Amino acid sequence: MSFPHDSRPAASDNRRATSKPDAGLEQSMSRLLPVRRVPRILVVDDQPSIAGLMSQLLTMSGYEVVTAADAQQAEAEVRQQAPDLILSDVRMPGKSGYEFCRDLKSDPTTRLIPFVLITGLTDSADKVRGIEAGADDFLNKPVLAEELKARVKSLLRVKEYTNELETCDSVLCTLGLIVENRDPYTEGHCERLATHAVELGRHLGLDEDSIVALRRGGYLHDLGKIAVPDSILKKGSDLTLQEWEIMKQHPVIGEISANR
């Protein structure tokens, strides 16, 4: 007795012999290589003297610093190259620092960038407004050099931890792609499933954490295939009863691996 192999068409020996690594997989792997770089800080203030002074202090501390005179210029800088930290004045022409912060924190691609509001306002209601906008910290004017450097160092340390978590996420997704690359019949399957799962989650109005979980699940759902022998995974004909029983174990193996 034989069983269908995931409803796959039979493949010739030539097809199996010419299977080669996916270029997207190689690119994913290259992105995991650790790259040490100087932290990039974006200073946003409509007063050139204040922006220049903070830029000078931070540059002397070894950071790469870019400045912007208002939120519009700052948003353009973020789009061009995301900074590791943002220091922004509250009162500026056009969009305020509160609005700028809220917009960045509502965007999944920028919400993890530490954001510091710099203000001369002392009313507690102003700080509450900043917290509601998503600010990670506050600095009062006039800004003291030692306090500025201490806050920046602390928040950049948090950002480094966040980057490590993002790298772990990339490792998990790449692991799913590595497993998929062993199977010549499912090229692009993980990425398609992850994309469709995210689209469905957004359609259902799920929160961002659930969307991230769906994306990860799309890449990792076949993780258990890592324990399936190549002789079964790449077989170009129907599986035998014994082989099919081994293949059916891959979801169980994947769950066990993911929960360790």
MIFI-656985 format. One line per 2 residues: number of its first residue (from 1); their letters; for each residue y, x, z of C-alpha. Coordinates in steps of 0.1 Angstrom, whole numbers, plus 5000, padded with zeros to 4 digits. Example, Ala and Ser with C-alpha at 12.3 -4.5 7.8 and 13.67 -1.06 7.14 Angstrom:
REM MIFI-656985
1	AS	4955 5123 5078 | 4989 5137 5071
This chain:
REM MIFI-656985
1	MS	5000 5000 5000 | 5035 5012 4993
3	FP	5070 5001 5004 | 5103 5002 4987
5	HD	5125 5031 4996 | 5158 5014 5005
7	SR	5157 4996 4971 | 5164 5029 4954
9	PA	5156 5035 4918 | 5130 5062 4912
11	AS	5145 5096 4905 | 5131 5123 4883
13	DN	5123 5158 4894 | 5152 5170 4873
15	RR	5176 5149 4893 | 5164 5162 4926
17	AT	5165 5198 4913 | 5201 5195 4902
19	SK	5214 5179 4934 | 5242 5201 4947
21	PD	5267 5200 4976 | 5295 5175 4975
23	AG	5330 5190 4969 | 5345 5166 4995
25	LE	5320 5179 5021 | 5330 5215 5015
27	QS	5367 5205 5019 | 5359 5187 5051
29	MS	5341 5217 5065 | 5370 5240 5056
31	RL	5394 5218 5075 | 5374 5225 5107
33	LP	5382 5262 5107 | 5405 5269 5136
35	VR	5440 5279 5125 | 5465 5292 5151
37	RV	5501 5285 5142 | 5534 5284 5159
39	PR	5542 5249 5174 | 5568 5230 5153
41	IL	5595 5211 5172 | 5619 5185 5157
43	VV	5653 5182 5174 | 5673 5151 5166
45	DD	5709 5149 5177 | 5741 5139 5158
47	QP	5761 5166 5177 | 5756 5199 5159
49	SI	5765 5219 5190 | 5738 5203 5211
51	AG	5712 5205 5184 | 5721 5241 5177
53	LM	5719 5251 5213 | 5684 5235 5219
55	SQ	5672 5250 5186 | 5684 5285 5197
57	LL	5667 5282 5231 | 5634 5270 5217
59	TM	5634 5296 5189 | 5639 5323 5214
61	SG	5609 5309 5232 | 5587 5314 5201
63	YE	5587 5280 5186 | 5595 5269 5150
65	VV	5624 5244 5152 | 5639 5220 5127
67	TA	5669 5198 5133 | 5680 5164 5121
69	AD	5714 5146 5126 | 5700 5111 5127
71	AQ	5668 5091 5127 | 5667 5088 5089
73	QA	5667 5125 5084 | 5642 5129 5112
75	EA	5618 5104 5096 | 5620 5124 5063
77	EV	5611 5156 5082 | 5582 5139 5098
79	RQ	5569 5127 5064 | 5573 5162 5050
81	QA	5555 5179 5078 | 5545 5163 5111
83	PD	5559 5182 5141 | 5540 5189 5173
85	LI	5569 5176 5195 | 5601 5155 5190
87	LS	5632 5158 5211 | 5656 5130 5202
89	DV	5690 5118 5214 | 5692 5081 5223
91	RM	5726 5072 5209 | 5730 5082 5172
93	PG	5746 5067 5141 | 5723 5041 5125
95	KS	5689 5038 5142 | 5689 5046 5179
97	GY	5665 5070 5195 | 5647 5040 5211
99	EF	5641 5025 5176 | 5630 5058 5161
101	CR	5605 5063 5189 | 5591 5028 5187
103	DL	5586 5031 5149 | 5567 5064 5153
105	KS	5546 5051 5181 | 5536 5020 5161
107	DP	5523 5042 5133 | 5487 5054 5137
109	TT	5495 5086 5119 | 5523 5096 5142
111	RL	5517 5078 5175 | 5502 5109 5192
113	IP	5532 5131 5186 | 5549 5137 5220
115	FV	5583 5121 5220 | 5611 5131 5245
117	LI	5643 5110 5248 | 5674 5129 5257
119	TG	5701 5108 5272 | 5733 5109 5293
121	LT	5725 5073 5305 | 5715 5071 5342
123	DS	5707 5034 5345 | 5670 5028 5353
125	AD	5670 5000 5328 | 5676 5026 5301
127	KV	5645 5046 5311 | 5625 5014 5312
129	RG	5636 5007 5276 | 5625 5042 5266
131	IE	5591 5037 5283 | 5586 5004 5265
133	AG	5595 5022 5232 | 5567 5047 5239
135	AD	5586 5077 5250 | 5564 5104 5267
137	DF	5592 5120 5287 | 5630 5121 5293
139	LN	5656 5148 5296 | 5691 5142 5311
141	KP	5723 5156 5296 | 5734 5182 5301
143	VL	5700 5197 5294 | 5691 5226 5316
145	AE	5675 5255 5297 | 5646 5260 5322
147	EL	5638 5223 5324 | 5638 5221 5286
149	KA	5614 5250 5282 | 5591 5236 5310
151	RV	5589 5201 5296 | 5583 5214 5261
153	KS	5555 5238 5273 | 5538 5210 5292
155	LL	5539 5184 5264 | 5527 5209 5238
157	RV	5498 5216 5261 | 5490 5179 5260
159	KE	5493 5179 5222 | 5469 5208 5220
161	YT	5443 5188 5239 | 5449 5159 5216
163	NE	5444 5181 5186 | 5411 5193 5200
165	LE	5400 5156 5203 | 5410 5150 5167
167	TC	5390 5181 5157 | 5360 5167 5175
169	DS	5364 5134 5155 | 5365 5155 5123
171	VL	5333 5173 5134 | 5315 5140 5140
173	CT	5326 5126 5106 | 5316 5159 5088
175	LG	5282 5158 5106 | 5277 5123 5091
177	LI	5286 5137 5056 | 5262 5166 5061
179	VE	5234 5142 5068 | 5243 5121 5038
181	NR	5244 5152 5016 | 5207 5157 5023
183	DP	5200 5123 5006 | 5206 5124 4968
185	YT	5206 5086 4966 | 5235 5078 4989
187	EG	5264 5099 4977 | 5297 5085 4990
189	HC	5279 5058 5010 | 5293 5068 5044
191	ER	5329 5070 5032 | 5326 5036 5014
193	LA	5311 5020 5045 | 5338 5035 5068
195	TH	5366 5023 5044 | 5352 4988 5042
197	AV	5346 4986 5080 | 5382 4996 5086
199	EL	5395 4970 5061 | 5374 4943 5077
201	GR	5386 4953 5112 | 5422 4951 5102
203	HL	5416 4918 5085 | 5402 4905 5118
205	GL	5432 4918 5137 | 5413 4943 5158
207	DE	5432 4968 5179 | 5436 5004 5168
209	DS	5409 5018 5191 | 5384 4993 5176
211	IV	5395 5004 5141 | 5388 5040 5150
213	AL	5354 5031 5164 | 5345 5013 5131
215	RR	5356 5043 5110 | 5334 5066 5131
217	GG	5305 5042 5129 | 5308 5042 5091
219	YL	5303 5079 5090 | 5277 5081 5117
221	HD	5255 5051 5110 | 5228 5072 5092
223	LG	5230 5101 5117 | 5193 5096 5125
225	KI	5183 5107 5090 | 5187 5142 5102
227	AV	5152 5139 5117 | 5137 5125 5085
229	PD	5118 5152 5065 | 5131 5160 5030
231	SI	5097 5151 5016 | 5104 5115 5025
233	LK	5142 5114 5022 | 5142 5129 4987
235	KG	5110 5113 4975 | 5114 5099 4940
237	SD	5088 5071 4943 | 5079 5044 4967
239	LT	5071 5054 5002 | 5037 5050 5018
241	LQ	5032 5029 5049 | 5032 5059 5071
243	EW	5064 5073 5054 | 5081 5040 5056
245	EI	5074 5038 5094 | 5090 5073 5098
247	MK	5121 5062 5077 | 5126 5031 5098
249	QH	5130 5052 5129 | 5163 5067 5118
251	PV	5185 5041 5134 | 5168 5045 5167
253	IG	5170 5083 5165 | 5207 5080 5156
255	EI	5215 5058 5186 | 5197 5082 5210
257	SA	5216 5111 5195 | 5250 5094 5197
259	NR	5245 5084 5233 | 5236 5118 5246
